[in-house]
Amino acid sequence: MTIKLKGMKILNNSLQEIAEKLIADDNFIILGHVEPDGDCIGSLFSLKWLLEKIGKKSRVMLEQATLDTYSYLEIKKDEYLSFPDDESVIDGFHSATYIALDSGSLERLGKGKDLIKDHFLINIDHHEDNPTYGDLNYVNSQKAAVGEIIYDLAEIMELNIDVKIGRAIATAIIADTGSLKYENTSARVLRILAKLVDDGVDIYQINKEVFGKYSYSSLVLKGLALSTLSLNSDNNVAWLYVDQEMMADAGTDMTDGLVNYARDIDQIEVGISFISEDRLETKVSFRSNYYVKVNEIAAKFGGGGHPRAAGCTIKKPLEAAITDVLEEVEKFV
């Protein structure tokens, strides 16, 4: 359904309209959010490989090319670029259509926000607080992952999902459903994964690579972080933190997933992790279990996300950020 308001841009387009634009244009730059996760990586490359099936030229742009975890996707070095200082180095893409995936706001694009100036932008996302910042927008918060939307898009365009593309789509879905543990695991998601498995996708391999492998240093850091675990007086909010000294001691800055340990404590409603980015900046991740919409809390600090998983970055030292965030969270529990 296309929604129009007099004197305003289209707020949301149909997936069919997105498909028609992809068919009409020839060159694409595909952007994801900063610190790309499994849904972001899986969506970026599954869409790229689908576009190749219809003869389109495309390139994935990553602000941080952290692809070691996803080596099983067999991504080639010439299929993506880290963000250049000068857009002119993107050979052959000067008149490209840009596509933003899994990015709930322009700010989430990081340096990509500067790249999209003067380009037509397609915004495909599943974050409910996405402000529809593209020229074409398909934002569907009922979808578990953007990877699920890419699967739907392939169906609309009647494109074959081979094992390589299927592996990327499954990565996106498995990552954003927490290996099918989260409440966004719908019957549709299960049917998609069943079809992909029937077609040869090994979801055990994906689960092992994404959720079942740890470096020694990351486990050391996890232990240090868990030693900071705290509860509020009502025992319904839990939090932990990682400072720069802890990362130096452990020899890593890999903090992915730490917030889940706070959330998963029995009777906890909101779990929070605080990561010191530097002396004056703190990254905050929120998770909730039942009734608190943590994206509303994150929005108070300029962030966003999903009702049960959100985040923000606060330009304050760690201790001050913890104080401010906990004060705000108490208003919601």
C-alpha positions as CSV (number, residue, x, y, z in Angstrom):
1,M,0.0,0.0,0.0
2,T,1.3,3.4,-0.9
3,I,0.5,6.2,1.6
4,K,0.4,9.8,0.3
5,L,-0.2,13.0,2.2
6,K,-0.9,16.2,0.4
7,G,2.2,18.3,0.0
8,M,4.4,15.6,1.5
9,K,6.6,12.8,0.1
10,I,5.5,9.2,0.1
11,L,5.9,7.8,3.6
12,N,6.0,4.2,2.6
13,N,6.0,2.4,-0.7
14,S,5.1,-1.1,-1.8
15,L,7.7,-3.7,-2.3
16,Q,6.5,-3.9,-5.9
17,E,7.5,-0.3,-6.4
18,I,11.0,-1.1,-5.0
19,A,11.2,-4.0,-7.4
20,E,10.3,-1.9,-10.3
21,K,13.0,0.7,-9.5
22,L,15.6,-2.1,-9.2
23,I,14.6,-3.4,-12.6
24,A,14.7,0.1,-14.2
25,D,18.1,1.2,-13.0
26,D,21.5,-0.3,-13.8
27,N,24.1,0.7,-11.1
28,F,23.7,0.5,-7.4
29,I,25.6,1.2,-4.2
30,I,24.3,-0.8,-1.3
31,L,24.9,0.7,2.2
32,G,24.4,-0.8,5.6
33,H,24.7,0.6,9.1
34,V,27.8,1.2,11.2
35,E,29.1,-1.9,13.0
36,P,27.2,-4.2,10.7
37,D,25.6,-7.3,12.3
38,G,24.4,-10.5,10.7
39,D,21.2,-9.1,9.4
40,C,23.0,-6.2,7.8
41,I,25.8,-8.3,6.2
42,G,23.4,-11.0,5.1
43,S,21.0,-8.5,3.6
44,L,23.6,-6.5,1.8
45,F,25.2,-9.4,0.0
46,S,22.0,-11.3,-0.7
47,L,20.6,-8.2,-2.4
48,K,23.8,-7.7,-4.4
49,W,23.9,-11.2,-5.6
50,L,20.2,-11.0,-6.6
51,L,20.8,-7.9,-8.6
52,E,23.6,-9.7,-10.4
53,K,21.1,-12.3,-11.6
54,I,19.3,-9.6,-13.6
55,G,22.5,-8.1,-15.0
56,K,22.9,-5.1,-12.6
57,K,26.2,-3.7,-11.5
58,S,26.4,-3.1,-7.7
59,R,28.9,-2.6,-5.0
60,V,28.5,-3.0,-1.2
61,M,30.0,-0.2,0.9
62,L,31.0,-0.9,4.5
63,E,32.3,1.6,7.0
64,Q,33.9,-1.3,8.9
65,A,34.8,-4.3,6.8
66,T,34.5,-6.8,9.7
67,L,33.8,-9.9,7.7
68,D,35.8,-12.5,9.4
69,T,32.8,-14.0,11.2
70,Y,31.1,-14.3,7.8
71,S,33.8,-16.0,5.8
72,Y,31.5,-18.9,5.1
73,L,29.5,-16.6,2.8
74,E,32.4,-16.6,0.4
75,I,32.3,-12.8,-0.1
76,K,34.9,-11.7,-2.7
77,K,37.2,-8.7,-2.1
78,D,36.0,-7.0,-5.2
79,E,32.4,-7.1,-4.1
80,Y,32.7,-4.5,-1.4
81,L,34.6,-1.4,-0.5
82,S,35.3,0.4,2.8
83,F,34.1,4.0,2.7
84,P,36.5,6.1,0.7
85,D,37.4,9.7,1.6
86,D,36.6,10.7,-2.0
87,E,33.5,9.3,-3.7
88,S,35.3,9.6,-7.1
89,V,37.2,6.4,-6.4
90,I,34.0,4.4,-6.8
91,D,34.7,3.7,-10.4
92,G,31.6,3.5,-12.6
93,F,29.1,4.4,-10.0
94,H,28.8,8.2,-10.3
95,S,25.2,8.0,-11.4
96,A,24.3,5.0,-9.1
97,T,21.1,4.5,-7.2
98,Y,21.9,4.1,-3.5
99,I,20.2,1.5,-1.3
100,A,20.2,1.7,2.5
101,L,19.5,-1.6,4.3
102,D,18.7,-2.2,8.0
103,S,19.5,1.4,8.9
104,G,16.9,3.0,11.1
105,S,18.1,6.5,10.4
106,L,20.5,8.5,8.3
107,E,22.9,8.7,11.2
108,R,23.1,4.9,11.3
109,L,24.7,5.1,7.9
110,G,27.8,6.7,9.4
111,K,30.0,8.1,6.6
112,G,27.4,6.7,4.2
113,K,25.2,9.7,5.0
114,D,27.6,11.9,3.1
115,L,27.9,9.5,0.2
116,I,24.2,9.6,-0.6
117,K,24.0,13.4,-1.3
118,D,22.6,14.1,-4.7
119,H,21.8,10.4,-5.3
120,F,18.4,8.7,-5.5
121,L,18.0,6.6,-2.3
122,I,16.0,3.5,-1.6
123,N,15.5,2.8,2.1
124,I,14.6,-0.8,3.0
125,D,14.3,-1.5,6.7
126,H,12.3,-3.2,9.6
127,H,12.9,-0.7,12.4
128,E,9.5,0.8,13.5
129,D,11.1,4.2,14.2
130,N,12.6,4.6,10.8
131,P,11.6,8.1,9.6
132,T,11.4,7.0,5.9
133,Y,14.3,9.1,4.8
134,G,14.7,7.7,1.3
135,D,13.2,8.7,-2.0
136,L,11.6,5.3,-2.0
137,N,10.9,3.6,1.3
138,Y,9.8,0.2,2.3
139,V,9.8,-0.1,6.1
140,N,8.0,-3.1,7.6
141,S,8.4,-3.6,11.3
142,Q,6.5,-6.8,11.2
143,K,9.4,-8.5,9.5
144,A,11.9,-10.3,11.7
145,A,14.9,-9.2,9.6
146,V,15.7,-7.2,6.5
147,G,16.8,-10.6,5.2
148,E,13.2,-11.6,5.3
149,I,12.3,-8.6,3.2
150,I,15.0,-9.5,0.6
151,Y,13.5,-13.0,0.4
152,D,10.1,-11.4,-0.3
153,L,11.7,-9.1,-2.9
154,A,13.2,-12.1,-4.7
155,E,9.8,-13.8,-4.8
156,I,8.1,-10.6,-6.3
157,M,10.9,-10.4,-8.9
158,E,10.6,-14.2,-9.5
159,L,14.4,-14.6,-9.0
160,N,15.9,-17.9,-8.0
161,I,17.5,-18.1,-4.6
162,D,20.5,-20.3,-5.0
163,V,22.5,-21.7,-2.0
164,K,24.9,-18.8,-1.8
165,I,22.1,-16.2,-1.7
166,G,20.0,-18.5,0.6
167,R,22.9,-18.8,3.0
168,A,23.1,-15.0,3.2
169,I,19.4,-14.6,3.8
170,A,19.4,-17.3,6.4
171,T,22.3,-15.5,8.2
172,A,20.3,-12.3,8.3
173,I,17.2,-14.1,9.7
174,I,19.1,-16.3,12.2
175,A,21.1,-13.3,13.5
176,D,18.1,-11.0,14.1
177,T,15.9,-13.7,15.6
178,G,18.7,-14.7,18.0
179,S,18.9,-18.2,16.5
180,L,15.1,-18.4,16.6
181,K,14.9,-17.5,20.3
182,Y,13.3,-14.0,20.0
183,E,9.6,-13.3,19.8
184,N,9.9,-12.1,16.2
185,T,10.3,-15.7,15.1
186,S,7.2,-16.0,13.1
187,A,5.6,-18.9,11.2
188,R,6.7,-17.1,8.0
189,V,10.3,-17.1,9.2
190,L,10.2,-20.8,9.9
191,R,8.7,-21.5,6.5
192,I,11.5,-19.5,4.8
193,L,14.2,-21.3,6.7
194,A,12.6,-24.7,6.0
195,K,12.6,-23.9,2.3
196,L,16.2,-22.7,2.4
197,V,17.2,-25.9,4.2
198,D,15.4,-28.0,1.6
199,D,17.4,-26.1,-1.1
200,G,20.7,-26.9,0.5
201,V,21.5,-24.2,3.1
202,D,23.2,-25.5,6.2
203,I,21.7,-23.5,9.1
204,Y,23.8,-25.5,11.6
205,Q,26.9,-24.0,10.1
206,I,25.4,-20.5,10.2
207,N,24.5,-20.9,13.9
208,K,27.9,-22.2,14.7
209,E,29.7,-19.4,12.9
210,V,27.5,-16.6,14.2
211,F,26.7,-17.7,17.8
212,G,29.0,-20.6,18.6
213,K,32.6,-19.4,18.2
214,Y,34.6,-17.3,20.6
215,S,38.1,-16.1,20.8
216,Y,40.0,-16.5,24.1
217,S,40.4,-12.8,24.5
218,S,36.6,-12.2,24.0
219,L,35.9,-14.7,26.8
220,V,38.3,-12.9,29.1
221,L,36.6,-9.6,28.4
222,K,33.2,-11.3,29.0
223,G,34.4,-12.4,32.4
224,L,35.6,-8.9,33.2
225,A,32.2,-7.4,32.1
226,L,30.2,-9.9,34.1
227,S,32.1,-8.9,37.2
228,T,30.5,-5.5,36.9
229,L,26.9,-6.9,36.8
230,S,24.5,-4.8,38.9
231,L,20.8,-4.7,39.7
232,N,18.4,-1.9,40.6
233,S,16.6,-1.9,44.0
234,D,13.5,-3.5,42.4
235,N,15.5,-6.3,40.7
236,N,13.9,-5.6,37.3
237,V,16.8,-3.7,35.7
238,A,20.3,-5.2,35.2
239,W,23.4,-3.6,33.7
240,L,27.1,-4.2,33.1
241,Y,29.9,-2.1,31.6
242,V,33.2,-2.3,29.8
243,D,35.8,0.4,30.1
244,Q,38.9,1.1,28.1
245,E,41.2,-0.5,30.7
246,M,39.2,-3.8,30.6
247,M,39.5,-4.0,26.8
248,A,43.2,-3.3,27.1
249,D,43.6,-6.1,29.7
250,A,41.6,-8.6,27.6
251,G,43.3,-7.6,24.4
252,T,40.1,-7.1,22.5
253,D,37.2,-4.7,22.0
254,M,34.7,-7.4,21.0
255,T,31.6,-6.6,23.1
256,D,28.9,-8.0,21.0
257,G,26.1,-9.8,22.9
258,L,27.2,-8.8,26.4
259,V,23.9,-7.0,26.9
260,N,22.0,-10.3,26.6
261,Y,23.6,-11.5,29.8
262,A,21.9,-8.7,31.7
263,R,18.6,-9.2,30.0
264,D,18.5,-12.9,30.6
265,I,18.6,-12.8,34.4
266,D,15.4,-14.2,35.9
267,Q,12.8,-11.5,36.5
268,I,14.7,-8.8,34.7
269,E,12.7,-6.6,32.4
270,V,15.5,-4.3,31.0
271,G,19.1,-5.3,30.5
272,I,21.7,-2.7,29.6
273,S,25.4,-2.7,28.5
274,F,27.6,0.4,28.7
275,I,30.7,0.3,26.5
276,S,33.3,3.1,26.9
277,E,34.2,4.1,23.3
278,D,36.6,6.7,24.6
279,R,37.0,9.1,27.5
280,L,34.0,11.2,26.4
281,E,31.7,8.8,24.6
282,T,29.7,5.7,25.7
283,K,27.9,3.2,23.6
284,V,24.7,1.9,25.2
285,S,22.7,-1.2,24.3
286,F,19.2,-2.0,25.6
287,R,17.2,-5.2,25.7
288,S,13.8,-5.9,27.2
289,N,11.7,-9.0,27.9
290,Y,8.1,-8.1,28.0
291,Y,6.6,-4.7,28.2
292,V,9.2,-1.9,28.0
293,K,9.8,-0.5,24.6
294,V,13.5,0.2,24.8
295,N,13.6,2.0,21.5
296,E,11.7,4.8,23.2
297,I,14.4,5.0,25.9
298,A,17.1,5.0,23.3
299,A,15.3,7.8,21.4
300,K,15.7,10.0,24.5
301,F,19.4,9.9,23.9
302,G,19.3,10.2,20.1
303,G,19.3,6.5,19.3
304,G,16.6,4.0,18.3
305,G,16.0,0.4,17.2
306,H,13.3,-2.2,18.0
307,P,10.9,-2.3,20.9
308,R,12.9,-5.1,22.5
309,A,16.4,-4.2,21.2
310,A,17.8,-0.7,20.8
311,G,20.9,1.4,21.3
312,C,22.4,4.8,21.4
313,T,25.7,6.6,21.8
314,I,26.0,9.2,24.5
315,K,28.7,11.8,24.4
316,K,29.6,11.5,28.1
317,P,32.1,9.6,30.1
318,L,31.1,6.1,31.2
319,E,30.0,6.9,34.8
320,A,27.9,9.9,33.8
321,A,26.2,7.9,31.0
322,I,25.3,5.1,33.4
323,T,23.8,7.6,35.8
324,D,21.7,9.4,33.1
325,V,20.5,6.2,31.5
326,L,19.5,4.4,34.7
327,E,17.5,7.5,35.8
328,E,15.6,7.4,32.5
329,V,15.0,3.6,32.5
330,E,13.4,3.8,36.0
331,K,10.6,5.9,34.4
332,F,9.7,2.9,32.2
333,V,9.8,-0.1,34.6
